[in-house]
Amino acid sequence: MDYIIRRATKDDATSCYELVRRLAQHEGLDDYLQIDEATFIDAAFGDTPKFEIMVADLNGEIAGVVTYFHRFHIWFGENLIEIDDLFVRPSARGHGIGKRLLLAIGQLGKTENVHVKWTITTNNVRTIHMYRRMGVDYNPRGLCIWAPEDIPDAE
């Protein structure tokens, strides 16, 4: 499976929104997804973007998406990158796309010398073990913190 990880463009916006919707459905949380497509697109690609997106592009089709934003973390007293959503289409799973999307965000954190933070459902044991092997500090309440010095170099 030949795919590339890249920053999303406005041309990807509809596919990205669809994958975020599919993630909400997959998690059984679609009732909580309040944002509509137009608001999502404006928030990501408008004059003052509220978040950023990276995608896994598989021959022109968006196979995976990760949404993230930069923010100040009060406890660290510094900026960090926070991952909001990460989702890979079921038909594209098993090829390392999710891990590569995560590593792409990790490389941003490493380059900027900031932590990367996200949460995971605590029953996702297989993924938690993978995160730990990648140097992620996992808190049993589902909080994941990746310190810049623990982020592996790009593959």
N, C-alpha and C positions, 0 to 999 in steps of 0.2 A: 504494500500500500504506500504510494508515493504522495506525501502531503507536505505542505510548508506551513510554518507558524509565522504569522505576520500581524501587524496592527490592522484592525478593521478600518474600512472606509465607509463612507455613507452608502455606497452601492451594496454593502453587506448588511445594512441596517435591518431590513425585513427578515433576512435569514437569522440574524442574531436574536431579534425579538422572538421569532418562532422557537428557537432553542431555549431561551429563558422560559417561555411559556411551557415548553415540553418538560423542562426541569421541574417547574412547579407541579405539573401533572404527575410526573414520576414520583415526587416526594409526597403526593397527596395533599398539596398545599395550594392548588389552583384557585381556591376561594380567596386566598390572601394576596394573590397577584392583582394589584389594583391599577397598575400603569397600563395605559393603552399604547398601541403601536406609535401613534404620532408623538405622544409625550416622550416615549422611550427614545425615538429618533432625535427629537430636539434635545433631550437631556444628554445624549451621547455625541451628537454632531452639530448642535446649534452654535450660536455665537459664544456662549459661555458653557462649555461642556461640564457636566457634573460627574462624569465617570468616563473610563476608557475601556476599550475592548481589544482583545487579541483573539484571533481565530486560527483554526486549523483548516487550511484550504486544500481540499482534495479534488484536483482537476477542475477547479472553478466552483465546486460545491463546498459550502461551509459544513464541515464535519464535526467541529467542536468550537466551543466559545468559552472565554473567561472574561468576566467583567471585574473591574477593579478601580480603585481611586486612591489618591494620595490624601493623607490627612495627618493632623497633629495628634500625637498620642500623649495624653496628660501624664500617665504613669511613667513613660519612658522620657518624657520631656523633649521629644524630638518627633520628626515626621516619620511616617511609615507608609507602606503600601498595604491596603486592605483588599483582599479578594472578596467579592460579593457572590458571584455565581461561577461555577465551572461545570460544563455539561458536554458530553460527547454523544452524538447520535448513536442509538443502539446498533445500527448497521455498521458503524465504524469502530466499535469497541474492540479491545483485545490487540491493538496495534501500537500501544504506547502514546496515543494522542493526548490523553488527559495528563499523563506524566510530563510530556513535552510542553504542554500549555503551562503547567505549574512551574516547570524549570524556566520557561521564558519570563514569567513574572519574577521568579527567584533571581534571574540575571539582572533584571531591572533593579531589584533591591540591592543586589551586590554592587552594581555600578553606582547607585546613589548612596551606598553605605547606610541603608535603612533596613529595619526589620520588615518582614512580610507577615501578615496576620490573616487568619481566616478561622471559620468554625466548621465542624463536621459533626454529623450525627454520631452519637457515641456507640451505636451498634454496628457501625461500618468498620469492623475489625480488620478486614483484609487491607483496606486502604490506610488505616491508622498504622499498621505494621510497615507498609510501604513508606509512609511519611517518616516514620522513625528511622528507617534505613537510609533515608535521604538527609538526615540531620535535623529534622523538624522536632521541636520541643512540643509534645502533646500533653495537654492538661485533661484529666479524666472528665471534665465538664464539656469537652468538645472543642476547646480553644487550641489552635495551632499557631505557634510562633516560630519563625525561621530567622535566626540571626544572620547578618551578612557573612560573618566568618564561617558559618556552618553550611552555607549554600554551595553546592558543588559547582565546579566550572562547567561551562557549556559543553555539551557532548558533540 
